[in-house]
Every structure is written in C-alpha cells, then in structure tokens.
C-alpha cells in the first residue's frame, strides 16, 4: 500500500493517463477518432488485464425491484 494517499492517487492517475493514451493511439492507427470495444480489448491485453476482471462490473448495482 502507498505510504501517502497523494502518491497513490498520482500513480492511479498516471496509469489512467497511459491507458487513455494507448487507447487513442490504437483508434488513430485505424484512422478513427473514437475507440471501439475492440480497441479497449487490445489495450487491456497490452497491459495484462484479463477481460474476466471486468465481469464483476457488469452487474447492475440497483436491484431489479427498484428499476
């Protein structure tokens, strides 16, 4: 764990910035201005993040009864 909250936030911000930069480059390499789902998949694979790690986030946080 990071000793200071600021250091943790800065590290997370740099990681997100790198991810977004790679995503933009991937889209631009295909002459697109907007990334596609395939671009996200490519960048996740480059950063060794398995797609299965996103599965918990697919569940709607609002119960069906309240929808």
N, C-alpha and C positions, 0 to 999 in steps of 0.2 A: 504494500500500500504506500502511496506517496506521502512523504512527511508533511507536506503543506497542501492545502486544498488548491491554492493558486497553481502549483506545479501540476497537479492532476488535471485541472481544467485546461491549462495550457497544452499539455500533452494530448488531451482529447481533442482540443480544437485543431491542433496540427494534424492529427490523424484524419479528422473530418475534411480538413482543407486538402490533404493529399488525396483522399478518396474522391472528392468532387473534382479535383484537377484531373485525375486519371479518367474519370467518367466523361468529362468534357473532351479530353483528347481522343478517347475511344469513339465518341459520337462524331467529332470533327474529322477523324480519319476516314469515316464512311460518308463524309460530306453531308452531315446532318447537323442541325442546330440544337435539337432536343435528343436526349438519350432515350434509347428503347429499353425494354426489360432485358433484352439480350446483352446490352451494354453493362447494365448493373450486374448481371451474372458474370460477365467477363472480369469486371473489376473485383468482384468478391473472390473469384477464383485466384486472381493475381495476388490478392492479399491473404490467401489461405483461410478464407472464411467459408465454411461449408453452408450451402443453401439451407440445410436442415436446421441451422441455428436460427433461421428466421421463422420457423414453423410456430413457435410459441406466440409470436406476434400476430398471427393470422386470426386468432380467436378474438371475437368482439368482446370488449371489456364490459359492455352493457348487457345484462341478462335479457333473454328473449322476451320475458314477460313485460319488460319496460320499454320495448321497442314499439 
